[in-house]
Amino acid sequence: MNKIFTSIRTKATVIGLPLIIAALLTGCGTKNEAAGLHQTGTVAFMLNKDKAASVYFEKAIDCNPEYGPSYIMLGDCYLREGKYQKAVESINKGLKLELDQGHIRLAHRKLARAYKELGNSQKALEHIATYTRMSVWQDKFTPDKISETETFVAELDIPDEQKRNAMDNIVKESAKAKSTSASAASQDDDTDILGMISFGLI
């Protein structure tokens, strides 16, 4: 018993007491184990414990290889580490699995950032446009986001005319999406939290 408490105190010192509490609440050996591991990884991510977060997301994937959200968040960990190609690969795997619309929207924003860092401006533009359109559909696109998207597009290595055309199309598509999304239901609160913690740029 003393060894158990010593182990818990050691882990608390390394990764923080809030994360340990979350881990103890996760539970093991149930069909919801992957979701629990994912939640613990998200707590670690929020605490900027990226290595610990990666471990929990990887464990969630080992537990259930079909659990899409953990691939997306593992990709976010890779983004923080500057491992952009690995981020692309992980996020694209997640997009092939079952995800809610909120996770899909956020995945496209992550991919836009990863492709931008890899120097693939065309792919970055494609995904930022998809993210913007989905944000409008899901009523997550606040007015200041347009200027932030403009900044993102302006930094891409593409001709100025293509940048202007891209922004014109994004604005037009956003307006069209807004007009068709008036009755759309808002996303769950947990998706909102992921949106707040996952991106530093937008």
Contact map, one row per residue, 1 for C-alpha under 8 A:
1111100000000000000000000000000000000000000000000000000000000000000000000000000000000000000000000000000000000000000000000000000000000000000000000000000000000000000000000000000000000000000000000000000000
1111110000000000000000000000000000000000000000000000000000000000000000000000000000000000000000000000000000000000000000000000000000000000000000000000000000000000000000000000000000000000000000000000000000
1111111000000000000000000000000000000000000000000000000000000000000000000000000000000000000000000000000000000000000000000000000000000000000000000000000000000000000000000000000000000000000000000000000000
1111111100000000000000000000000000000000000000000000000000000000000000000000000000000000000000000000000000000000000000000000000000000000000000000000000000000000000000000000000000000000000000000000000000
1111111110000000000000000000000000000000000000000000000000000000000000000000000000000000000000000000000000000000000000000000000000000000000000000000000000000000000000000000000000000000000000000000000000
0111111111000000000000000000000000000000000000000000000000000000000000000000000000000000000000000000000000000000000000000000000000000000000000000000000000000000000000000000000000000000000000000000000000
0011111111100000000000000000000000000000000000000000000000000000000000000000000000000000000000000000000000000000000000000000000000000000000000000000000000000000000000000000000000000000000000000000000000
0001111111110000000100000000000000000000000000000000000000000000000000000000000000000000000000000000000000000000000000000000000000000000000000000000000000000000000000000000000000000000000000000000000000
0000111111111000000000000000000000000000000000000000000000000000000000000000000000000000000000000000000000000000000000000000000000000000000000000000000000000000000000000000000000000000000000000000000000
0000011111111100000000000000000000000000000000000000000000000000000000000000000000000000000000000000000000000000000000000000000000000000000000000000000000000000000000000000000000000000000000000000000000
0000001111111111000100000000000000000000000000000000000000000000000000000000000000000000000000000000000000000000000000000000000000000000000000000000000000000000000000000000000000000000000000000000000000
0000000111111111101100000000000000000000000000000000000000000000000000000000000000000000000000000000000000000000000000000000000000000000000000000000000000000000000000000000000000000000000000000000000000
0000000011111111100000000000000000000000000000000000000000000000000000000000000000000000000000000000000000000000000000000000000000000000000000000000000000000000000000000000000000000000000000000000000000
0000000001111111000000000000000000000000000000000000000000000000000000000000000000000000000000000000000000000000000000000000000000000000000000000000000000000000000000000000000000000000000000000000000000
0000000000111111101100000000000000000000000100001001000000000000000000000000000000000000000000000000000000000000000000000000000000000000000000000000000000000000000000000000000000000000000000000000000000
0000000000111111111100000000000000000000000000000000000000000000000000000000000000000000000000000000000000000000000000000000000000000000000000000000000000000000000000000000000000000000000000000000000000
0000000000011011111110000000000000000000000000000000000000000000000000000000000000000000000000000000000000000000000000000000000000000000000000000000000000000000000000000000000000000000000000000000000000
0000000000000001111111000000000000000000001000000000000000000000000000000000000000000000000000000000000000000000000000000000000000000000000000000000000000000000000000000000000000000000000000000000000000
0000000000010011111111100000000000000001001100000000000000000000000000000000000000000000000000000000000000000000000000000000000000000000000000000000000000000000000000000000000000000000000000000000000000
0000000100110011111111110000000000000000000000000000000000000000000000000000000000000000000000000000000000000000000000000000000000000000000000000000000000000000000000000000000000000000000000000000000000
0000000000000000111111111000000000000000000000000000000000000000000000000000000000000000000000000000000000000000000000000000000000000000000000000000000000000000000000000000000000000000000000000000000000
0000000000000000011111111100000000000011001000000000000000000000000000000000000000000000000000000000000000000000000000000000000000000000000000000000000000000000000000000000000000000000000000000000000000
0000000000000000001111111110000000001001000000000000000000000000000000000000000000000000000000000000000000000000000000000000000000000000000000000000000000000000000000000000000000000000000000000000000000
0000000000000000000111111110000000000000000000000000000000000000000000000000000000000000000000000000000000000000000000000000000000000000000000000000000000000000000000000000000000000000000000000000000000
0000000000000000000011111110000000000000000000000000000000000000000000000000000000000000000000000000000000000000000000000000000000000000000000000000000000000000000000000000000000000000000000000000000000
0000000000000000000001111111000010011011000000000000000000000000000000000000000000000000000000000000000000000000000000000000000000000000000000000000000000000000000000000000000000000000000000000000000000
0000000000000000000000111111110010010000000000000000000000000000000000000000000000000000000000000000000000000000000000000000000000000000000000000000000000000000000000000000000000000000000000000000000000
0000000000000000000000000111110010000000000000000000000000000000000000000000000000000000000000000000000000000000000000000000000000000000000000000000000000000000000000000000000000000000000000000000000000
0000000000000000000000000011111010000000000000000000000000000000000000000000000000000000000000000000000000000000000000000000000000000000000000000000000000000000000000000000000000000000000000000000000000
0000000000000000000000000011111110000000000000000000000000000000000000000000000000000000000000000000000000000000000000000000000000000000000000000000000000000000000000000000000000000000000000000000000000
0000000000000000000000000000111111000000000000000000000000000000000000000000000000000000000000000000000000000000000000000000000000000000000000000000000000000000000000000000000000000000000000000000000000
0000000000000000000000000000011111110000000000000000000000000000000000000000000000000000000000000000000000000000000000000000000000000000000000000000000000000000000000000000000000000000000000000000000000
0000000000000000000000000111111111111000000000000000000000010010000000000000000000000000000000000000000000000000000000000000000000000000000000000000000000000000000000000000000000000000000000000000000000
0000000000000000000000000000001111111100000000000000000000111011001000000000000000000000000000000000000000000000000000000000000000000000000000000000000000000000000000000000000000000000000000000000000000
0000000000000000000000000000000111111110000000000000000000010000001000000000000000000000000000000000000000000000000000000000000000000000000000000000000000000000000000000000000000000000000000000000000000
0000000000000000000000000110000111111111000000000000000000010000000000000000000000000000000000000000000000000000000000000000000000000000000000000000000000000000000000000000000000000000000000000000000000
0000000000000000000000100100000011111111100000000000000110110000000000000000000000000000000000000000000000000000000000000000000000000000000000000000000000000000000000000000000000000000000000000000000000
0000000000000000000000000000000001111111110000000000000110010000000011000000000000000000000000000000000000000000000000000000000000000000000000000000000000000000000000000000000000000000000000000000000000
0000000000000000000001000100000000111111111000000000000000000000000000000000000000000000000000000000000000000000000000000000000000000000000000000000000000000000000000000000000000000000000000000000000000
0000000000000000001001100100000000011111111100000000100100000000000000000000000000000000000000000000000000000000000000000000000000000000000000000000000000000000000000000000000000000000000000000000000000
0000000000000000000000000000000000001111111110000001111110000000000000000000000000000000000000000000000000000000000000000000000000000000000000000000000000000000000000000000000000000000000000000000000000
0000000000000000000000000000000000000111111111000000100000000000000000001000000000000000000000000000000000000000000000000000000000000000000000000000000000000000000000000000000000000000000000000000000000
0000000000000000011001000000000000000011111111100000100000000000000000000000000000000000000000000000000000000000000000000000000000000000000000000000000000000000000000000000000000000000000000000000000000
0000000000000010001000000000000000000001111111111101100000000000000000000000000000000000000000000000000000000000000000000000000000000000000000000000000000000000000000000000000000000000000000000000000000
0000000000000000000000000000000000000000111111111101100000000000000000000000100000000000000000000000000000000000000000000000000000000000000000000000000000000000000000000000000000000000000000000000000000
0000000000000000000000000000000000000000011111111000000000000000000000000000000000000000000000000000000000000000000000000000000000000000000000000000000000000000000000000000000000000000000000000000100000
0000000000000000000000000000000000000000001111111000000000000000000000000000000000000000000000000000000000000000000000000000000000000000000000000000000000000000000000000000000000000000000000000000000000
0000000000000000000000000000000000000000000111111100000000000000000000000000000000000000000000000000000000000000000000000000000000000000000000000000000000000000000000000000000000000000000000000000000000
0000000000000010000000000000000000000000000111111111100000000000000000000000000000000000000000000000000000000000000000000000000000000000000000000000000000000000000000000000000000000000000000000000000000
0000000000000000000000000000000000000000000110011111110000000000000000000000100100000000000000000000000000000000000000000000000000000000000000000000000000000000000000000000000000000000000000000000000000
0000000000000000000000000000000000000000000000001111111000000000000000000000100000000000000000000000000000000000000000000000000000000000000000000000000000000000000000000000000000000000000000000000000000
0000000000000010000000000000000000000000100110001111111100000000000000000000000000000000000000000000000000000000000000000000000000000000000000000000000000000000000000000000000000000000000000000000000000
0000000000000000000000000000000000000001111110001111111110000000000000000100100000000000000000000000000000000000000000000000000000000000000000000000000000000000000000000000000000000000000000000000000000
0000000000000000000000000000000000000000100000000111111111000000000000000100100000000000000000000000000000000000000000000000000000000000000000000000000000000000000000000000000000000000000000000000000000
0000000000000000000000000000000000000000100000000011111111100000000000000000000000000000000000000000000000000000000000000000000000000000000000000000000000000000000000000000000000000000000000000000000000
0000000000000000000000000000000000001101100000000001111111110000000000000000000000000000000000000000000000000000000000000000000000000000000000000000000000000000000000000000000000000000000000000000000000
0000000000000000000000000000000000001100100000000000111111111000000001101100000000000000000000000000000000000000000000000000000000000000000000000000000000000000000000000000000000000000000000000000000000
0000000000000000000000000000000000000000000000000000011111111100000001000100000000000000000000000000000000000000000000000000000000000000000000000000000000000000000000000000000000000000000000000000000000
0000000000000000000000000000000001001000000000000000001111111110000000000000000000000000000000000000000000000000000000000000000000000000000000000000000000000000000000000000000000000000000000000000000000
0000000000000000000000000000000011111100000000000000000111111111101001000000000000000000000000000000000000000000000000000000000000000000000000000000000000000000000000000000000000000000000000000000000000
0000000000000000000000000000000001000000000000000000000011111111111001100000000000000000000000000000000000000000000000000000000000000000000000000000000000000000000000000000000000000000000000000000000000
0000000000000000000000000000000000000000000000000000000001111111100000000000000000000000000000000000000000000000000000000000000000000000000000000000000000000000000000000000000000000000000000000000000000
0000000000000000000000000000000011000000000000000000000000111111100000000000000000000000000000000000000000000000000000000000000000000000000000000000000000000000000000000000000000000000000000000000000000
0000000000000000000000000000000001000000000000000000000000011111111000000000000000000000000000000000000000000000000000000000000000000000000000000000000000000000000000000000000000000000000000000000000000
0000000000000000000000000000000000000000000000000000000000011111111100000000000000000000000000000000000000000000000000000000000000000000000000000000000000000000000000000000000000000000000000000000000000
0000000000000000000000000000000000000000000000000000000000001001111100000000000000000000000000001100000000000000000000000000000000000000000000000000000000000000000000000000000000000000000000000000000000
0000000000000000000000000000000001100000000000000000000000011001111111100000000000000000000001001100000000000000000000000000000000000000000000000000000000000000000000000000000000000000000000000000000000
0000000000000000000000000000000000000000000000000000000000000000111111110000000000000000000011111110000000000000000000000000000000000000000000000000000000000000000000000000000000000000000000000000000000
0000000000000000000000000000000000000100000000000000000000000000001111111000000000000000000001000010001000000000000000000000000000000000000000000000000000000000000000000000000000000000000000000000000000
0000000000000000000000000000000000000100000000000000000011011000001111111100000000000000000001000000000000000000000000000000000000000000000000000000000000000000000000000000000000000000000000000000000000
0000000000000000000000000000000000000000000000000000000010001000001111111110000000000000011011000000000000000000000000000000000000000000000000000000000000000000000000000000000000000000000000000000000000
0000000000000000000000000000000000000000000000000000000000000000000111111111000000000000011001100000001000100000000000000000000000000000000000000000000000000000000000000000000000000000000000000000000000
0000000000000000000000000000000000000000010000000000000010000000000011111111100000000000001000000000000000000000000000000000000000000000000000000000000000000000000000000000000000000000000000000000000000
0000000000000000000000000000000000000000000000000000110011000000000001111111110000000010011000000000000000000000000000000000000000000000000000000000000000000000000000000000000000000000000000000000000000
0000000000000000000000000000000000000000000000000000000000000000000000111111111000000111111000000000000000000100000000000000000000000000000000000000000000000000000000000000000000000000000000000000000000
0000000000000000000000000000000000000000000000000000000000000000000000011111111100000010000000000000000000000100000000000000000000000000000000000000000000000000000000000000000000000000000000000000010000
0000000000000000000000000000000000000000000010000110110000000000000000001111111110000010000000000000000000000000000000000000000000000000000000000000000000000000000000000000000000000000000000000000000000
0000000000000000000000000000000000000000000000000000000000000000000000000111111111110110000000000000000000000000000000000000000000000000000000000000000000000000000000000000000000000000000000000000000000
0000000000000000000000000000000000000000000000000000000000000000000000000011111111110010000000000000000000000000010000000000000000000000000000000000000000000000000000000000000000000000000000000000000000
0000000000000000000000000000000000000000000000000100000000000000000000000001111111100000000000000000000000000000000000000000000000000000000000000000000000000000000000000000000000000000000000000000000000
0000000000000000000000000000000000000000000000000000000000000000000000000000111111100000000000000000000000000000000000000000000000000000000000000000000000000000000000000000000000000000000000000000000000
0000000000000000000000000000000000000000000000000000000000000000000000000000011111110000000000000000000000000000000000000000000000000000000000000000000000000000000000000000000000000000000000000000000000
0000000000000000000000000000000000000000000000000000000000000000000000000000011111111110000000000000000000000000000000000000000000000000000000000000000000000000000000000000000000000000000000000000000000
0000000000000000000000000000000000000000000000000000000000000000000000000000011001111111000000000000000000000000011011000000000000000000000000000000000000000000000000000000000000000000000000000000000000
0000000000000000000000000000000000000000000000000000000000000000000000000000000000111111100000000000000000000000010001000000000000000000000000000000000000000000000000000000000000000000000000000000000000
0000000000000000000000000000000000000000000000000000000000000000000000000010010000111111110000000000000000000000000000000000000000000000000000000000000000000000000000000000000000000000000000000000000000
0000000000000000000000000000000000000000000000000000000000000000000000000111111000111111111000000000000000000010010000000000000000000000000000000000000000000000000000000000000000000000000000000000000000
0000000000000000000000000000000000000000000000000000000000000000000000000010000000011111111100000000000000000010011000000000000000000000000000000000000000000000000000000000000000000000000000000000000000
0000000000000000000000000000000000000000000000000000000000000000000000000010000000001111111110000000000000000000000000000000000000000000000000000000000000000000000000000000000000000000000000000000000000
0000000000000000000000000000000000000000000000000000000000000000000000110110000000000111111111000000000000000000000000000000000000000000000000000000000000000000000000000000000000000000000000000000000000
0000000000000000000000000000000000000000000000000000000000000000000000111110000000000011111111100000000000100110000000000000000000000000000000000000000000000000000000000000000000000000000000000000000000
0000000000000000000000000000000000000000000000000000000000000000000000000000000000000001111111110000000000000000000000000000000000000000000000000000000000000000000000000000000000000000000000000000000000
0000000000000000000000000000000000000000000000000000000000000000000100100000000000000000111111111000000000000000000000000000000000000000000000000000000000000000000000000000000000000000000000000000000000
0000000000000000000000000000000000000000000000000000000000000000001111110000000000000000011111111110000000000000000000000000000000000000000000000000000000000000000000000000000000000000000000000000000000
0000000000000000000000000000000000000000000000000000000000000000000100010000000000000000001111111110000100100000000000000000000000000000000000000000000000000000000000000000000000000000000000000000000000
0000000000000000000000000000000000000000000000000000000000000000000100000000000000000000000111111100000000000000000000000000000000000000000000000000000000000000000000000000000000000000000000000000000000
0000000000000000000000000000000000000000000000000000000000000000011100000000000000000000000011111110000000000000000000000000000000000000000000000000000000000000000000000000000000000000000000000000000000
0000000000000000000000000000000000000000000000000000000000000000011100000000000000000000000001111111000000000000000000000000000000000000000000000000000000000000000000000000000000000000000000000000000000
0000000000000000000000000000000000000000000000000000000000000000000110000000000000000000000001101111111100000000000000000000000000000000000000000000000000000000000000000000000000000000000000000000000000
0000000000000000000000000000000000000000000000000000000000000000000000000000000000000000000000000111111100000000000000000000000000000000000000000000000000000000000000000000000000000000000000000000000000
0000000000000000000000000000000000000000000000000000000000000000000000000000000000000000000000000011111110000000000000000000000000000000000000000000000000000000000000000000000000000000000000000000000000
0000000000000000000000000000000000000000000000000000000000000000000000000000000000000000000000000011111111000000000000000000000000000000010000000000000000000000000000000000000000000000001000100000000000
0000000000000000000000000000000000000000000000000000000000000000000010010000000000000000000000000011111111100000000000000000000000000000000000000000000000000000000000000000000000000000000000100000000000
0000000000000000000000000000000000000000000000000000000000000000000000000000000000000000000000100011111111110000000000000000000000000000000000000000000000000000000000000000000000000000000000000000000000
0000000000000000000000000000000000000000000000000000000000000000000000000000000000000000000000000000111111111000000000000000000001100110000000000000000000000000000000000000000000000000000000000000000000
0000000000000000000000000000000000000000000000000000000000000000000000000000000000000000000000000000011111111100000000000000000000100000000000000000000000000000000000000000000000000000000000000010000000
0000000000000000000000000000000000000000000000000000000000000000000000010000000000000000001000100000001111111110000000000000000000000000000000000000000000000000000000000000000000000000000000000000000000
0000000000000000000000000000000000000000000000000000000000000000000000000000000000000000000000000000000111111111000000000000001101100000000000000000000000000000000000000000000000000000000000000000000000
0000000000000000000000000000000000000000000000000000000000000000000000000000000000000000000000000000000011111111100000000000001100100000000000000000000000000000000000000000000000000000000000000000000000
0000000000000000000000000000000000000000000000000000000000000000000000000011000000000000001000000000000001111111110000000000000000000000000000000000000000000000000000000000000000000000000000000000001000
0000000000000000000000000000000000000000000000000000000000000000000000000000000000000011001000000000000000111111111000000001001000000000000000000000000000000000000000000000000000000000000000000000000000
0000000000000000000000000000000000000000000000000000000000000000000000000000000000000000000000000000000000011111111100000011111100000000000000000000000000000000000000000000000000000000000000000000000000
0000000000000000000000000000000000000000000000000000000000000000000000000000000000000000000000000000000000001111111110000001000000000000000000000000000000000000000000000000000000000000000000000000000000
0000000000000000000000000000000000000000000000000000000000000000000000000000001000011011000000000000000000000111111111000001000000000000000000000000000000000000000000000000000000000000000000000000000000
0000000000000000000000000000000000000000000000000000000000000000000000000000000000010001000000000000000000000011111111111011000000000000000000000000000000000000000000000000000000000000000000000000000000
0000000000000000000000000000000000000000000000000000000000000000000000000000000000000000000000000000000000000001111111111011000000000000000000000000000000010000000000000000000000000000000000000000000000
0000000000000000000000000000000000000000000000000000000000000000000000000000000000010000000000000000000000000000111111110000000000000000000000000000000000000000000000000000000000000000000000000000000000
0000000000000000000000000000000000000000000000000000000000000000000000000000000000011000000000000000000000000000011111110000000000000000000000000000000000000000000000000000000000000000000000000000000000
0000000000000000000000000000000000000000000000000000000000000000000000000000000000000000000000000000000000000000001111111000000000000000000000000000000000001000000000000000000000000000000000000000000000
0000000000000000000000000000000000000000000000000000000000000000000000000000000000000000000000000000000000000000001111111111000000000000000000000000000000000000000000000000000000000000000000000000000000
0000000000000000000000000000000000000000000000000000000000000000000000000000000000000000000000000000000000000000001100111111100000000000000000000000000000011100000000000000000000000000000000000000000000
0000000000000000000000000000000000000000000000000000000000000000000000000000000000000000000000000000000000000000000000011111110000000000000000000000000000000100000000000000000000000000000000000000000000
0000000000000000000000000000000000000000000000000000000000000000000000000000000000000000000000000000000000000001001100011111111000000000000000000000000000000000000000000000000000000000000000000000000000
0000000000000000000000000000000000000000000000000000000000000000000000000000000000000000000000000000000000000011111100011111111100000000000000000000000000010000000000000000000000000000000000000000000000
0000000000000000000000000000000000000000000000000000000000000000000000000000000000000000000000000000000000000001000000001111111110000000000000000000000010010000000001000000000000000000000000000000000000
0000000000000000000000000000000000000000000000000000000000000000000000000000000000000000000000000000000000000001000000000111111111000000000000000000000000000000000000000000000000000000000000000000000000
0000000000000000000000000000000000000000000000000000000000000000000000000000000000000000000000000000000000011011000000000011111111100000000000000000000000000000000000000000000000000000000000000000000000
0000000000000000000000000000000000000000000000000000000000000000000000000000000000000000000000000000000000011001000000000001111111110000000000000000100000000000000000000000000000000000000000000000000000
0000000000000000000000000000000000000000000000000000000000000000000000000000000000000000000000000000000000000000000000000000111111111000000000000000000000000000000000000100000000000000000000000000000000
0000000000000000000000000000000000000000000000000000000000000000000000000000000000000000000000000000000010010000000000000000011111111100000000000000000000000000000000000000000000000000000000000000000000
0000000000000000000000000000000000000000000000000000000000000000000000000000000000000000000000000000000011011000000000000000001111111110000000000000000000000000000000000000000000000000000000000000000000
0000000000000000000000000000000000000000000000000000000000000000000000000000000000000000000000000000000000000000000000000000000111111111000010000000100000000000000000000100010000000000000000000000000000
0000000000000000000000000000000000000000000000000000000000000000000000000000000000000000000000000000000000000000000000000000000011111111100000000000000000000000000000000100110010000000000000000000000000
0000000000000000000000000000000000000000000000000000000000000000000000000000000000000000000000000000000010000000000000000000000001111111110000000000000000000000000000000000000000000000000000000000000000
0000000000000000000000000000000000000000000000000000000000000000000000000000000000000000000000000000000010000000000000000000000000111111111110000000000000000000000000000000000000000000000000000000000000
0000000000000000000000000000000000000000000000000000000000000000000000000000000000000000000000000000000000000000000000000000000000011111111110000000000000000000000000000000010011001000000000000000000000
0000000000000000000000000000000000000000000000000000000000000000000000000000000000000000000000000000000000000000000000000000000000001111111100000000000000000000000000000000000011011001000000000000000000
0000000000000000000000000000000000000000000000000000000000000000000000000000000000000000000000000000010000000000000000000000000000000111111110000000000000000000000000000000000000001001111000000000000000
0000000000000000000000000000000000000000000000000000000000000000000000000000000000000000000000000000000000000000000000000000000000000011111110000000000000000000000000000000000001001001010000000000000000
0000000000000000000000000000000000000000000000000000000000000000000000000000000000000000000000000000000000000000000000000000000000000011111111000000000000000000000000000000000000000000000000000000000000
0000000000000000000000000000000000000000000000000000000000000000000000000000000000000000000000000000000000000000000000000000000000010011011111101000000000000000000000000000000000000000000000000000000000
0000000000000000000000000000000000000000000000000000000000000000000000000000000000000000000000000000000000000000000000000000000000000000000111111100000000000000000000000000000000000000000000000000000000
0000000000000000000000000000000000000000000000000000000000000000000000000000000000000000000000000000000000000000000000000000000000000000000011111110000000000000000000000000000000000000000000000000000000
0000000000000000000000000000000000000000000000000000000000000000000000000000000000000000000000000000000000000000000000000000000000000000000001111111000000000000000000000000000000000000000000000000000000
0000000000000000000000000000000000000000000000000000000000000000000000000000000000000000000000000000000000000000000000000000000000000000000011111111100000000000000000000000000000000000000000000000000001
0000000000000000000000000000000000000000000000000000000000000000000000000000000000000000000000000000000000000000000000000000000000000000000001111111110000000000000000000010000000000000000000000000000000
0000000000000000000000000000000000000000000000000000000000000000000000000000000000000000000000000000000000000000000000000000000000000000000000111111111000000000000000000000000000000000000000000000000000
0000000000000000000000000000000000000000000000000000000000000000000000000000000000000000000000000000000000000000000000000000000000000000000000011111111100000000000000000000000000000000000000000000000011
0000000000000000000000000000000000000000000000000000000000000000000000000000000000000000000000000000000000000000000000000000000100010000000000001111111110000000000000000000000000000000000000000000000001
0000000000000000000000000000000000000000000000000000000000000000000000000000000000000000000000000000000000000000000000000000000000000000000000000111111111000000000000100000000000000000000000000000000000
0000000000000000000000000000000000000000000000000000000000000000000000000000000000000000000000000000000000000000000000000000000000000000000000000011111111100000000000000000000000000000000000000000000000
0000000000000000000000000000000000000000000000000000000000000000000000000000000000000000000000000000000000000000000000000000000000000000000000000001111111110000000000000000000000000000000000000000000000
0000000000000000000000000000000000000000000000000000000000000000000000000000000000000000000000000000000000000000000000000000100000000000000000000000111111110000001000100000000000000000000000000000000000
0000000000000000000000000000000000000000000000000000000000000000000000000000000000000000000000000000000000000000000000000000000000000000000000000000011111110000001000000000000000000000000000000000000000
0000000000000000000000000000000000000000000000000000000000000000000000000000000000000000000000000000000000000000000000000000000000000000000000000000001111111000000000000000000000000000000000000000000000
0000000000000000000000000000000000000000000000000000000000000000000000000000000000000000000000000000000000000000000100001001100000000000000000000000000111111100000000000000000000000000000000000000000000
0000000000000000000000000000000000000000000000000000000000000000000000000000000000000000000000000000000000000000000000101000000000000000000000000000000000111110000000000000000000000000000000000000000000
0000000000000000000000000000000000000000000000000000000000000000000000000000000000000000000000000000000000000000000000001100000000000000000000000000000000011111011000000000000000000000000000000000000000
0000000000000000000000000000000000000000000000000000000000000000000000000000000000000000000000000000000000000000000000000000000000000000000000000000000000001111111000000000000000000000000000000000000000
0000000000000000000000000000000000000000000000000000000000000000000000000000000000000000000000000000000000000000000000000000000000000000000000000000000000000111111100000000000000000000000000000000000000
0000000000000000000000000000000000000000000000000000000000000000000000000000000000000000000000000000000000000000000000000000000000000000000000000000000000000011111110000000000000000000000000000000000000
0000000000000000000000000000000000000000000000000000000000000000000000000000000000000000000000000000000000000000000000000000000000000000000000000000000000000111111111000000000000000000000000000000000000
0000000000000000000000000000000000000000000000000000000000000000000000000000000000000000000000000000000000000000000000000000000000000000000000000000000011000111111111100000000000000000000000000000000000
0000000000000000000000000000000000000000000000000000000000000000000000000000000000000000000000000000000000000000000000000000000000000000000000000000000000000001111111110000000000000000000000000000000000
0000000000000000000000000000000000000000000000000000000000000000000000000000000000000000000000000000000000000000000000000000000000000000000000000000000000000000111111111000000000000000000000000000000000
0000000000000000000000000000000000000000000000000000000000000000000000000000000000000000000000000000000000000000000000000000100000000000000000000000000000000000011111111100000000000000000000000000000000
0000000000000000000000000000000000000000000000000000000000000000000000000000000000000000000000000000000000000000000000000000000000000000000000000000010010000000001111111110000000000000000000000000000000
0000000000000000000000000000000000000000000000000000000000000000000000000000000000000000000000000000000000000000000000000000000000000000000000000000000000000000000111111111000000000000000000000000000000
0000000000000000000000000000000000000000000000000000000000000000000000000000000000000000000000000000000000000000000000000000000000000000000000000000000000000000000011111111100000000000000000000000000000
0000000000000000000000000000000000000000000000000000000000000000000000000000000000000000000000000000000000000000000000000000000010011000000000000000000000000000000001111111110000000000000000000000000000
0000000000000000000000000000000000000000000000000000000000000000000000000000000000000000000000000000000000000000000000000000000000000000000000000100000000000000000000111111111000000000000000000000000000
0000000000000000000000000000000000000000000000000000000000000000000000000000000000000000000000000000000000000000000000000000000000000000000000000000000000000000000000011111111100000000000000000000000000
0000000000000000000000000000000000000000000000000000000000000000000000000000000000000000000000000000000000000000000000000000000000001000000000000000000000000000000000001111111110000000000000000000000000
0000000000000000000000000000000000000000000000000000000000000000000000000000000000000000000000000000000000000000000000000000000000011001000000000000000000000000000000000111111111000000000000000000000000
0000000000000000000000000000000000000000000000000000000000000000000000000000000000000000000000000000000000000000000000000000000000000000000000000000000000000000000000000011111111100000000000000000000000
0000000000000000000000000000000000000000000000000000000000000000000000000000000000000000000000000000000000000000000000000000000000000000000000000000000000000000000000000001111111110000000000000000000000
0000000000000000000000000000000000000000000000000000000000000000000000000000000000000000000000000000000000000000000000000000000000001001100000000000000000000000000000000000111111111000000000000000000000
0000000000000000000000000000000000000000000000000000000000000000000000000000000000000000000000000000000000000000000000000000000000000001101000000000000000000000000000000000011111111100000000000000000000
0000000000000000000000000000000000000000000000000000000000000000000000000000000000000000000000000000000000000000000000000000000000000000000000000000000000000000000000000000001111111100000000000000000000
0000000000000000000000000000000000000000000000000000000000000000000000000000000000000000000000000000000000000000000000000000000000000000100000000000000000000000000000000000000111111110000000000000000000
0000000000000000000000000000000000000000000000000000000000000000000000000000000000000000000000000000000000000000000000000000000000000001111000000000000000000000000000000000000011111111000000000000000000
0000000000000000000000000000000000000000000000000000000000000000000000000000000000000000000000000000000000000000000000000000000000000000000000000000000000000000000000000000000001111111000000000000000000
0000000000000000000000000000000000000000000000000000000000000000000000000000000000000000000000000000000000000000000000000000000000000000000000000000000000000000000000000000000000011111100000000000000000
0000000000000000000000000000000000000000000000000000000000000000000000000000000000000000000000000000000000000000000000000000000000000000111000000000000000000000000000000000000000001111110000000000000000
0000000000000000000000000000000000000000000000000000000000000000000000000000000000000000000000000000000000000000000000000000000000000000010000000000000000000000000000000000000000000011111000000000000000
0000000000000000000000000000000000000000000000000000000000000000000000000000000000000000000000000000000000000000000000000000000000000000011000000000000000000000000000000000000000000001111100000000000000
0000000000000000000000000000000000000000000000000000000000000000000000000000000000000000000000000000010000000000000000000000000000000000010000000000000000000000000000000000000000000000111110110000000000
0000000000000000000000000000000000000000000000000000000000000000000000000000000000000000000000000000000000000000000000000000000000000000000000000000000000000000000000000000000000000000011111110000000000
0000000000000000000000000000000000000000000000000000000000000000000000000000000000000000000000000000000000000000000000000000000000000000000000000000000000000000000000000000000000000000001111111000000000
0000000000000000000000000000000000000000000000000000000000000000000000000000000000000000000000000000000000000000000000000000000000000000000000000000000000000000000000000000000000000000000111111100000000
0000000000000000000000000000000000000000000000000000000000000000000000000000000000000000000000000000011000000000000000000000000000000000000000000000000000000000000000000000000000000000001111111110000000
0000000000000000000000000000000000000000000000000000000000000000000000000000000000000000000000000000000000000000000000000000000000000000000000000000000000000000000000000000000000000000001111111111000000
0000000000000000000000000000000000000000000000000000000000000000000000000000000000000000000000000000000000000000000000000000000000000000000000000000000000000000000000000000000000000000000011111111100000
0000000000000000000000000000000000000000000000000000000000000000000000000000000000000000000000000000000000000000000000000000000000000000000000000000000000000000000000000000000000000000000001111111110000
0000000000000000000000000000000000000000000000000000000000000000000000000000000000000000000000000000000001000000000000000000000000000000000000000000000000000000000000000000000000000000000000111111111000
0000000000000000000000000000000000000000000000000000000000000000000000000000000000000000000000000000000000000000000000000000000000000000000000000000000000000000000000000000000000000000000000011111111000
0000000000000000000000000000000000000000000001000000000000000000000000000000000000000000000000000000000000000000000000000000000000000000000000000000000000000000000000000000000000000000000000001111111100
0000000000000000000000000000000000000000000000000000000000000000000000000001000000000000000000000000000000000000000000000000000000000000000000000000000000000000000000000000000000000000000000000111111100
0000000000000000000000000000000000000000000000000000000000000000000000000000000000000000000000000000000000000100000000000000000000000000000000000000000000000000000000000000000000000000000000000011111111
0000000000000000000000000000000000000000000000000000000000000000000000000000000000000000000000000000000000000000000000000000000000000000000000000000000000000000000000000000000000000000000000000000111111
0000000000000000000000000000000000000000000000000000000000000000000000000000000000000000000000000000000000000000000000000000000000000000000000000001000000000000000000000000000000000000000000000000001111
0000000000000000000000000000000000000000000000000000000000000000000000000000000000000000000000000000000000000000000000000000000000000000000000001001100000000000000000000000000000000000000000000000001111
